């Protein structure tokens, strides 16, 4: 991730089980949507290269955006995928 200029904090044992580790990413209000999209693209690529992806959800390459209006007058955009 360093070559891609993406800062990552890795958390390992003893903070996590010895066979697991976590990567933490910090977001800022100054990050643009384009910057976040690029990070997600890079994470996807690195995950494929290193075979690190794990999910119990069905993969959706292009999530659909839905508008959820619950009758309160407020709506929330929800990504389904």
PAKE-326899 format. One record per residue: x, y, z of N, C-alpha, C in turn; residue number from 1. Coordinates in nm, 2 decimals. Each point is the difference from the previous one (the first is absolute). Layout:
! residues N
@nu: X | nv: Y | nw: Z | cau: X | cav: Y | caw: Z | cu: X | cv: Y | cw: Z | pase: NUM
...
This chain:
! residues 81
@nu: 0.08 | nv: -0.12 | nw: 0.00 | cau: -0.08 | cav: 0.12 | caw: 0.00 | cu: 0.09 | cv: 0.13 | cw: 0.00 | pase: 1
@nu: 0.12 | nv: -0.02 | nw: 0.05 | cau: 0.09 | cav: 0.12 | caw: 0.01 | cu: 0.03 | cv: 0.05 | cw: -0.15 | pase: 2
@nu: 0.02 | nv: -0.10 | nw: -0.09 | cau: 0.03 | cav: 0.04 | caw: -0.14 | cu: -0.12 | cv: 0.07 | cw: -0.06 | pase: 3
@nu: -0.12 | nv: -0.03 | nw: 0.05 | cau: -0.12 | cav: 0.07 | caw: -0.05 | cu: -0.04 | cv: 0.13 | cw: 0.08 | pase: 4
@nu: 0.09 | nv: 0.03 | nw: 0.09 | cau: -0.01 | cav: 0.12 | caw: 0.08 | cu: -0.13 | cv: 0.00 | cw: 0.09 | pase: 5
@nu: -0.03 | nv: -0.12 | nw: 0.05 | cau: -0.11 | cav: -0.02 | caw: 0.09 | cu: 0.05 | cv: -0.03 | cw: 0.14 | pase: 6
@nu: -0.03 | nv: 0.08 | nw: 0.10 | cau: 0.04 | cav: -0.03 | caw: 0.13 | cu: -0.08 | cv: -0.11 | cw: 0.07 | pase: 7
@nu: 0.07 | nv: -0.09 | nw: 0.06 | cau: -0.07 | cav: -0.11 | caw: 0.07 | cu: 0.07 | cv: -0.02 | cw: 0.14 | pase: 8
@nu: -0.08 | nv: -0.03 | nw: 0.10 | cau: 0.05 | cav: -0.04 | caw: 0.13 | cu: -0.04 | cv: -0.15 | cw: 0.01 | pase: 9
@nu: 0.10 | nv: -0.08 | nw: 0.02 | cau: -0.02 | cav: -0.14 | caw: 0.02 | cu: -0.01 | cv: -0.04 | cw: 0.15 | pase: 10
@nu: -0.10 | nv: -0.07 | nw: 0.04 | cau: -0.01 | cav: -0.05 | caw: 0.13 | cu: 0.01 | cv: -0.15 | cw: 0.01 | pase: 11
@nu: 0.09 | nv: -0.04 | nw: 0.08 | cau: 0.03 | cav: -0.15 | caw: 0.01 | cu: 0.00 | cv: -0.04 | cw: 0.15 | pase: 12
@nu: 0.05 | nv: -0.13 | nw: 0.02 | cau: 0.00 | cav: -0.06 | caw: 0.13 | cu: 0.08 | cv: 0.09 | cw: 0.09 | pase: 13
@nu: -0.04 | nv: 0.03 | nw: 0.13 | cau: -0.10 | cav: -0.06 | caw: 0.08 | cu: -0.14 | cv: 0.07 | cw: -0.01 | pase: 14
@nu: -0.01 | nv: 0.10 | nw: -0.08 | cau: -0.13 | cav: 0.07 | caw: -0.01 | cu: -0.10 | cv: -0.08 | cw: -0.08 | pase: 15
@nu: 0.05 | nv: -0.09 | nw: -0.08 | cau: -0.09 | cav: -0.09 | caw: -0.08 | cu: 0.04 | cv: -0.14 | cw: 0.03 | pase: 16
@nu: -0.08 | nv: -0.10 | nw: -0.04 | cau: 0.04 | cav: -0.14 | caw: 0.01 | cu: 0.13 | cv: -0.02 | cw: -0.08 | pase: 17
@nu: 0.08 | nv: -0.09 | nw: 0.04 | cau: 0.13 | cav: -0.02 | caw: -0.06 | cu: -0.01 | cv: -0.04 | cw: -0.15 | pase: 18
@nu: -0.11 | nv: -0.06 | nw: -0.04 | cau: -0.01 | cav: -0.04 | caw: -0.14 | cu: -0.07 | cv: 0.11 | cw: -0.08 | pase: 19
@nu: -0.03 | nv: 0.11 | nw: 0.06 | cau: -0.07 | cav: 0.11 | caw: -0.07 | cu: 0.07 | cv: 0.13 | cw: 0.02 | pase: 20
@nu: -0.03 | nv: 0.09 | nw: -0.09 | cau: 0.05 | cav: 0.14 | caw: 0.01 | cu: -0.10 | cv: 0.09 | cw: -0.06 | pase: 21
@nu: 0.01 | nv: 0.13 | nw: 0.02 | cau: -0.09 | cav: 0.10 | caw: -0.05 | cu: 0.07 | cv: 0.11 | cw: -0.06 | pase: 22
@nu: -0.06 | nv: 0.06 | nw: -0.10 | cau: 0.06 | cav: 0.12 | caw: -0.06 | cu: -0.10 | cv: 0.11 | cw: 0.02 | pase: 23
@nu: 0.05 | nv: 0.12 | nw: 0.05 | cau: -0.09 | cav: 0.11 | caw: 0.03 | cu: 0.03 | cv: 0.11 | cw: -0.10 | pase: 24
@nu: -0.10 | nv: 0.07 | nw: -0.04 | cau: 0.01 | cav: 0.11 | caw: -0.10 | cu: -0.07 | cv: 0.12 | cw: 0.07 | pase: 25
@nu: 0.06 | nv: 0.12 | nw: -0.01 | cau: -0.05 | cav: 0.12 | caw: 0.06 | cu: -0.06 | cv: 0.08 | cw: -0.11 | pase: 26
@nu: -0.13 | nv: 0.04 | nw: 0.02 | cau: -0.06 | cav: 0.09 | caw: -0.10 | cu: -0.01 | cv: 0.14 | cw: 0.05 | pase: 27
@nu: 0.00 | nv: 0.09 | nw: -0.09 | cau: -0.01 | cav: 0.15 | caw: 0.04 | cu: -0.10 | cv: 0.06 | cw: -0.09 | pase: 28
@nu: -0.06 | nv: 0.11 | nw: 0.06 | cau: -0.10 | cav: 0.07 | caw: -0.08 | cu: 0.06 | cv: 0.07 | cw: -0.12 | pase: 29
@nu: 0.13 | nv: 0.01 | nw: 0.00 | cau: 0.07 | cav: 0.06 | caw: -0.12 | cu: 0.02 | cv: -0.10 | cw: -0.12 | pase: 30
@nu: -0.03 | nv: -0.13 | nw: 0.03 | cau: 0.01 | cav: -0.10 | caw: -0.11 | cu: -0.12 | cv: 0.02 | cw: -0.09 | pase: 31
@nu: 0.03 | nv: 0.00 | nw: -0.13 | cau: -0.10 | cav: 0.02 | caw: -0.10 | cu: -0.06 | cv: -0.14 | cw: -0.04 | pase: 32
@nu: -0.11 | nv: 0.00 | nw: -0.06 | cau: -0.06 | cav: -0.13 | caw: -0.05 | cu: 0.09 | cv: -0.07 | cw: -0.09 | pase: 33
@nu: 0.07 | nv: 0.07 | nw: -0.09 | cau: 0.09 | cav: -0.06 | caw: -0.09 | cu: 0.12 | cv: -0.06 | cw: 0.07 | pase: 34
@nu: 0.05 | nv: 0.06 | nw: 0.11 | cau: 0.11 | cav: -0.06 | caw: 0.08 | cu: -0.05 | cv: -0.13 | cw: 0.06 | pase: 35
@nu: -0.12 | nv: 0.00 | nw: 0.06 | cau: -0.05 | cav: -0.12 | caw: 0.07 | cu: -0.03 | cv: -0.11 | cw: -0.10 | pase: 36
@nu: -0.05 | nv: 0.04 | nw: -0.12 | cau: -0.02 | cav: -0.10 | caw: -0.11 | cu: 0.13 | cv: -0.07 | cw: -0.04 | pase: 37
@nu: 0.11 | nv: 0.08 | nw: -0.01 | cau: 0.13 | cav: -0.05 | caw: -0.03 | cu: 0.05 | cv: -0.09 | cw: 0.10 | pase: 38
@nu: -0.02 | nv: 0.03 | nw: 0.13 | cau: 0.05 | cav: -0.09 | caw: 0.11 | cu: -0.08 | cv: -0.13 | cw: -0.01 | pase: 39
@nu: -0.13 | nv: 0.01 | nw: -0.02 | cau: -0.08 | cav: -0.13 | caw: -0.01 | cu: 0.05 | cv: -0.08 | cw: -0.12 | pase: 40
@nu: 0.03 | nv: 0.06 | nw: -0.11 | cau: 0.05 | cav: -0.07 | caw: -0.12 | cu: 0.13 | cv: -0.07 | cw: 0.04 | pase: 41
@nu: 0.09 | nv: 0.08 | nw: 0.06 | cau: 0.14 | cav: -0.06 | caw: 0.04 | cu: -0.02 | cv: -0.11 | cw: 0.10 | pase: 42
@nu: -0.08 | nv: 0.02 | nw: 0.10 | cau: -0.03 | cav: -0.11 | caw: 0.10 | cu: -0.05 | cv: -0.13 | cw: -0.07 | pase: 43
@nu: -0.09 | nv: 0.02 | nw: -0.09 | cau: -0.05 | cav: -0.11 | caw: -0.08 | cu: 0.11 | cv: -0.08 | cw: -0.07 | pase: 44
@nu: 0.08 | nv: 0.08 | nw: -0.07 | cau: 0.11 | cav: -0.06 | caw: -0.08 | cu: 0.10 | cv: -0.07 | cw: 0.09 | pase: 45
@nu: 0.04 | nv: 0.06 | nw: 0.12 | cau: 0.09 | cav: -0.06 | caw: 0.09 | cu: -0.06 | cv: -0.13 | cw: 0.06 | pase: 46
@nu: -0.13 | nv: 0.01 | nw: 0.04 | cau: -0.07 | cav: -0.12 | caw: 0.05 | cu: 0.01 | cv: -0.11 | cw: -0.10 | pase: 47
@nu: -0.03 | nv: 0.03 | nw: -0.12 | cau: 0.01 | cav: -0.11 | caw: -0.11 | cu: 0.14 | cv: -0.06 | cw: -0.01 | pase: 48
@nu: 0.10 | nv: 0.09 | nw: -0.01 | cau: 0.14 | cav: -0.04 | caw: -0.01 | cu: 0.05 | cv: -0.08 | cw: 0.11 | pase: 49
@nu: -0.04 | nv: 0.03 | nw: 0.12 | cau: 0.05 | cav: -0.07 | caw: 0.12 | cu: -0.10 | cv: -0.11 | cw: 0.05 | pase: 50
@nu: -0.11 | nv: -0.02 | nw: -0.07 | cau: -0.10 | cav: -0.09 | caw: 0.04 | cu: -0.05 | cv: 0.02 | cw: 0.15 | pase: 51
@nu: -0.02 | nv: 0.12 | nw: 0.03 | cau: -0.04 | cav: 0.04 | caw: 0.14 | cu: -0.15 | cv: 0.03 | cw: 0.02 | pase: 52
@nu: -0.08 | nv: -0.01 | nw: -0.11 | cau: -0.14 | cav: 0.03 | caw: 0.01 | cu: -0.07 | cv: -0.11 | cw: 0.07 | pase: 53
@nu: -0.10 | nv: 0.04 | nw: 0.09 | cau: -0.09 | cav: -0.09 | caw: 0.06 | cu: -0.13 | cv: 0.07 | cw: 0.03 | pase: 54
@nu: -0.10 | nv: -0.06 | nw: -0.04 | cau: -0.14 | cav: 0.05 | caw: 0.02 | cu: -0.10 | cv: -0.11 | cw: -0.01 | pase: 55
@nu: -0.10 | nv: 0.01 | nw: 0.08 | cau: -0.11 | cav: -0.09 | caw: -0.01 | cu: -0.11 | cv: 0.05 | cw: -0.09 | pase: 56
@nu: 0.02 | nv: 0.13 | nw: -0.05 | cau: -0.10 | cav: 0.06 | caw: -0.09 | cu: 0.03 | cv: -0.04 | cw: -0.15 | pase: 57
@nu: -0.11 | nv: 0.00 | nw: -0.08 | cau: 0.02 | cav: -0.02 | caw: -0.14 | cu: 0.07 | cv: 0.12 | cw: -0.06 | pase: 58
@nu: 0.10 | nv: -0.02 | nw: -0.08 | cau: 0.07 | cav: 0.11 | caw: -0.07 | cu: -0.09 | cv: 0.07 | cw: -0.10 | pase: 59
@nu: 0.01 | nv: 0.13 | nw: 0.00 | cau: -0.08 | cav: 0.08 | caw: -0.09 | cu: 0.10 | cv: 0.11 | cw: -0.06 | pase: 60
@nu: 0.05 | nv: -0.01 | nw: -0.12 | cau: 0.10 | cav: 0.09 | caw: -0.05 | cu: -0.06 | cv: 0.14 | cw: -0.01 | pase: 61
@nu: -0.12 | nv: 0.02 | nw: -0.02 | cau: -0.06 | cav: 0.14 | caw: -0.01 | cu: -0.12 | cv: 0.01 | cw: 0.09 | pase: 62
@nu: 0.01 | nv: 0.04 | nw: 0.13 | cau: -0.11 | cav: 0.01 | caw: 0.09 | cu: -0.10 | cv: 0.10 | cw: -0.05 | pase: 63
@nu: -0.13 | nv: -0.03 | nw: 0.02 | cau: -0.11 | cav: 0.09 | caw: -0.04 | cu: -0.03 | cv: 0.09 | cw: 0.12 | pase: 64
@nu: -0.03 | nv: 0.12 | nw: -0.03 | cau: -0.03 | cav: 0.10 | caw: 0.10 | cu: -0.15 | cv: 0.02 | cw: 0.01 | pase: 65
@nu: -0.06 | nv: -0.02 | nw: 0.12 | cau: -0.14 | cav: 0.02 | caw: 0.02 | cu: -0.03 | cv: 0.11 | cw: 0.09 | pase: 66
@nu: -0.11 | nv: 0.06 | nw: -0.02 | cau: -0.04 | cav: 0.11 | caw: 0.09 | cu: -0.10 | cv: -0.05 | cw: 0.10 | pase: 67
@nu: 0.03 | nv: 0.01 | nw: 0.13 | cau: -0.09 | cav: -0.06 | caw: 0.11 | cu: -0.07 | cv: 0.12 | cw: 0.06 | pase: 68
@nu: -0.13 | nv: 0.01 | nw: -0.02 | cau: -0.08 | cav: 0.10 | caw: 0.07 | cu: -0.09 | cv: -0.06 | cw: 0.09 | pase: 69
@nu: 0.02 | nv: 0.01 | nw: 0.13 | cau: -0.07 | cav: -0.07 | caw: 0.10 | cu: -0.13 | cv: 0.08 | cw: 0.05 | pase: 70
@nu: -0.04 | nv: 0.10 | nw: -0.07 | cau: -0.12 | cav: 0.08 | caw: 0.04 | cu: 0.03 | cv: 0.11 | cw: 0.10 | pase: 71
@nu: 0.12 | nv: 0.02 | nw: 0.05 | cau: 0.04 | cav: 0.10 | caw: 0.09 | cu: 0.03 | cv: 0.13 | cw: -0.07 | pase: 72
@nu: 0.00 | nv: 0.00 | nw: -0.13 | cau: 0.05 | cav: 0.12 | caw: -0.07 | cu: 0.15 | cv: 0.00 | cw: -0.03 | pase: 73
@nu: 0.07 | nv: -0.09 | nw: 0.07 | cau: 0.14 | cav: -0.01 | caw: -0.03 | cu: 0.03 | cv: -0.12 | cw: -0.08 | pase: 74
@nu: 0.09 | nv: 0.01 | nw: -0.10 | cau: 0.03 | cav: -0.12 | caw: -0.08 | cu: 0.15 | cv: -0.03 | cw: 0.02 | pase: 75
@nu: 0.03 | nv: -0.13 | nw: -0.02 | cau: 0.14 | cav: -0.04 | caw: 0.00 | cu: 0.03 | cv: -0.08 | cw: -0.12 | pase: 76
@nu: 0.11 | nv: 0.03 | nw: -0.06 | cau: 0.04 | cav: -0.08 | caw: -0.11 | cu: 0.07 | cv: -0.13 | cw: 0.05 | pase: 77
@nu: -0.03 | nv: -0.11 | nw: -0.05 | cau: 0.05 | cav: -0.13 | caw: 0.04 | cu: 0.06 | cv: -0.07 | cw: -0.12 | pase: 78
@nu: 0.12 | nv: -0.05 | nw: 0.02 | cau: 0.07 | cav: -0.08 | caw: -0.10 | cu: -0.04 | cv: -0.15 | cw: 0.02 | pase: 79
@nu: -0.05 | nv: -0.06 | nw: -0.10 | cau: -0.04 | cav: -0.14 | caw: 0.01 | cu: 0.10 | cv: -0.08 | cw: -0.09 | pase: 80
@nu: 0.06 | nv: -0.10 | nw: 0.05 | cau: 0.09 | cav: -0.07 | caw: -0.08 | cu: 0.07 | cv: -0.11 | cw: 0.06 | pase: 81
